[in-house]
Amino acid sequence: MHRMAARKRVAKSRINTTASAPPKRSVSGILPNLPIQFSGRLLANAKPQSLAERGVLFQAGDVADGCYRLDQGLLKVSIASPQGDERILTILGPGSIVGELAIIDGLPRSATVVAIRDCKLSFISREAFLSCLREYPEVYSDLVSTLVSRLRGADEAMAAASFLTVKARVARALLELAEHLGRETESGRIVILHKIRQSDIAAMAGVARENVSRTLSELKRRGLISQSSSYYFINDKRKLLGETEDLA
């Protein structure tokens, strides 16, 4: 009993620091954390591309020849189980780098990326990246440090999330959607300006759709959220944020 309580205290500590609220995703990834003269040169020579809403940037298993910086729009990163069930890993906003592991290892894409809104991107080829590395060999140490930090953060977030209840995971998914797709109304509520299906929330939260349905009904009953047609409203962000710390 004492051991279980201790595990929950450790989990809650991790959640408070790494996973309680959806992280702010201003400029994410490896490239922004490398020396400015290195990443700046790569981005200066990047090729502009456009992707329409619902367009597929690449699919898991595709040959990888570079990465992209998202200059405008929103992208959904997901994986699928052998049975075809989708799991949304994250939503990326402007400034994010997507597919960057490919410029390091050259292996096939590990996830599928689809546009949620019309996007403008900048493409950086693996060839250009390796050429810059040869010119700036001192960047290797920065690259290793950045990769280690990213791996450590992923491990901590995974460990923390494993202790979260279904309600906490659904609350996190709603808040992340609100961060990228939300707009505050005059009444102080946040409306998620995108038609969200329960299956989308389930894919983000990593839980069964039936559990999402029950959880949404509870949150509506308590007045934390509401729904009009296919649009969700967050009525009380502070209270919903408090739900993200609920431990199993």
C-alpha positions in Angstrom: 0.0 0.0 0.0 2.8 2.4 1.0 4.7 1.4 -2.1 1.7 2.2 -4.4 1.3 5.6 -2.7 5.0 6.3 -3.3 4.7 5.4 -6.9 1.8 7.8 -7.3 3.7 10.6 -5.6 6.6 10.1 -8.0 4.2 9.9 -11.0 2.4 13.1 -9.9 5.8 14.9 -9.6 6.7 13.8 -13.1 3.3 14.8 -14.5 3.5 18.3 -12.9 6.9 18.9 -14.6 6.4 17.1 -17.9 2.9 16.1 -18.7 0.2 17.9 -16.7 -0.7 20.4 -19.4 -0.2 20.0 -23.1 3.3 21.5 -23.8 3.6 24.8 -25.6 5.0 23.8 -29.0 6.4 27.1 -30.2 9.6 25.9 -32.0 10.1 22.2 -31.5 12.7 19.7 -32.7 16.4 19.2 -33.2 17.4 21.9 -35.7 16.3 24.9 -33.6 18.6 23.7 -30.8 21.7 23.6 -33.0 24.0 26.6 -33.5 22.3 29.4 -35.3 24.9 29.6 -38.1 24.2 25.9 -38.9 20.4 25.8 -38.7 20.2 29.3 -40.3 22.2 28.2 -43.4 20.0 25.1 -43.8 16.8 27.1 -43.5 18.1 29.8 -45.8 18.5 27.3 -48.6 15.3 25.3 -47.9 12.8 24.8 -50.8 9.3 26.2 -50.2 6.4 23.7 -50.6 2.6 23.9 -50.1 0.2 21.3 -48.8 -3.6 21.6 -48.9 -5.8 20.7 -46.0 -6.1 16.9 -45.6 -3.1 16.4 -47.9 -0.5 13.8 -46.9 3.0 15.1 -46.4 4.4 11.6 -46.1 3.3 8.2 -44.7 4.9 5.8 -42.3 7.3 3.6 -44.3 8.0 6.1 -47.0 11.6 6.7 -48.1 12.9 9.6 -46.2 15.1 12.2 -48.0 14.8 15.2 -45.7 12.8 17.2 -43.2 10.4 20.1 -43.3 9.9 23.3 -41.3 6.2 24.3 -40.9 5.9 28.0 -41.8 2.1 28.2 -41.8 -0.8 25.9 -41.0 -1.2 22.8 -38.8 0.0 19.2 -39.2 -1.2 16.0 -37.5 1.5 13.3 -36.8 0.1 9.8 -36.3 0.9 6.1 -36.3 -1.4 3.1 -37.0 -1.6 -0.3 -35.4 -1.6 -3.5 -37.6 -5.4 -3.5 -37.1 -5.6 0.0 -38.6 -6.3 1.9 -35.3 -4.9 5.4 -35.4 -2.9 7.0 -32.6 -2.3 10.8 -33.0 1.2 11.5 -31.5 1.0 15.3 -31.7 -0.3 18.3 -33.5 2.4 20.7 -34.9 2.0 24.4 -35.4 4.1 27.0 -37.2 7.9 26.9 -36.4 7.9 23.2 -35.9 10.3 20.8 -37.6 8.8 17.5 -38.9 10.5 14.4 -40.1 13.9 15.5 -38.9 15.1 12.1 -37.7 15.3 11.1 -41.4 18.1 13.6 -42.0 20.2 11.9 -39.3 19.6 8.2 -39.9 18.2 8.1 -43.5 15.7 5.4 -42.4 12.0 5.2 -43.7 9.4 7.5 -42.1 8.2 6.3 -38.7 4.9 8.2 -38.8 2.3 9.6 -41.1 1.9 13.4 -41.3 -1.3 15.0 -42.7 -2.4 18.7 -43.0 -5.2 19.8 -40.7 -5.2 23.2 -42.4 -3.5 24.5 -45.6 0.2 24.5 -45.0 3.3 26.3 -46.2 6.6 24.4 -45.5 10.3 24.6 -46.2 12.1 21.4 -47.3 15.6 20.6 -46.1 17.2 17.7 -47.9 19.4 15.1 -46.1 22.1 15.8 -48.6 22.2 19.5 -47.6 22.2 18.5 -43.9 25.2 16.1 -44.3 27.0 18.7 -46.4 26.7 21.3 -43.6 27.8 18.7 -41.0 31.0 18.2 -43.0 31.6 22.0 -43.0 30.7 22.4 -39.3 32.0 19.2 -37.6 31.8 20.8 -34.2 28.0 20.5 -34.5 28.2 16.8 -33.8 28.6 17.4 -30.0 25.5 19.7 -30.0 23.6 17.1 -32.0 24.3 14.4 -29.5 23.4 16.6 -26.6 20.1 17.6 -28.2 19.2 13.9 -29.1 19.9 12.8 -25.5 17.8 15.6 -24.1 14.9 14.8 -26.5 15.1 11.1 -25.6 15.1 11.8 -21.8 12.1 14.1 -22.2 10.2 11.4 -24.2 11.0 8.8 -21.5 9.8 11.0 -18.7 6.6 12.0 -20.5 5.8 8.4 -21.3 6.4 7.3 -17.7 4.2 10.1 -16.4 1.4 9.5 -18.9 1.3 5.8 -18.0 -0.2 6.7 -14.6 -2.9 9.0 -16.0 -6.6 8.0 -15.9 -8.7 8.0 -19.0 -10.3 11.3 -17.9 -6.8 13.0 -17.5 -5.8 11.8 -21.0 -9.0 13.1 -22.6 -8.6 16.4 -20.8 -5.0 16.7 -22.1 -6.2 16.0 -25.7 -8.9 18.6 -25.5 -6.5 21.2 -24.1 -4.0 20.4 -26.9 -6.6 20.8 -29.5 -7.7 24.1 -27.9 -4.0 25.3 -28.0 -3.7 24.9 -31.7 -7.3 25.2 -32.9 -9.0 27.2 -30.2 -10.2 30.8 -30.1 -11.4 32.6 -27.0 -15.0 34.0 -27.2 -16.3 37.2 -25.7 -17.8 35.1 -22.8 -14.3 33.7 -22.0 -15.0 30.3 -23.3 -12.6 28.6 -25.8 -14.2 27.2 -29.0 -12.2 24.6 -30.9 -12.7 25.8 -34.5 -12.4 22.4 -36.1 -14.9 19.5 -36.4 -13.6 17.0 -33.9 -14.8 13.4 -33.8 -14.7 11.3 -30.7 -12.4 9.0 -32.6 -10.0 11.9 -33.1 -9.9 12.5 -29.3 -9.5 8.7 -28.7 -6.6 8.7 -31.1 -4.9 11.5 -29.3 -5.6 10.2 -25.8 -4.7 6.6 -26.6 -7.9 5.2 -25.2 -11.0 3.4 -26.6 -13.7 5.6 -28.2 -16.3 4.2 -25.8 -14.3 5.5 -22.9 -14.0 8.9 -24.6 -17.8 9.1 -25.0 -18.3 8.4 -21.3 -15.7 10.9 -20.2 -17.0 13.7 -22.5 -20.5 13.1 -21.1 -19.1 13.5 -17.6 -17.2 16.7 -18.4 -20.3 18.1 -20.1 -22.5 17.2 -17.0 -20.0 19.0 -14.8 -20.0 22.1 -17.1 -16.3 22.0 -17.9 -17.0 21.6 -21.6 -20.0 21.8 -24.0 -20.7 21.0 -27.6 -22.6 22.7 -30.4 -22.9 20.6 -33.6 -19.4 19.2 -34.1 -17.6 22.1 -32.3 -16.4 21.7 -28.7 -16.3 24.5 -26.2 -14.0 24.6 -23.1 -16.0 26.4 -20.5 -13.5 26.3 -17.7 -9.9 25.9 -18.8 -8.6 26.1 -15.2 -10.8 23.2 -14.0 -10.1 21.1 -17.1 -6.4 21.6 -16.5 -6.9 20.3 -13.0 -8.3 17.1 -14.5 -5.0 16.4 -16.3 -3.4 15.5 -13.0 -5.8 12.7 -12.2 -3.9 9.5 -11.5 -5.0 5.9 -12.0 
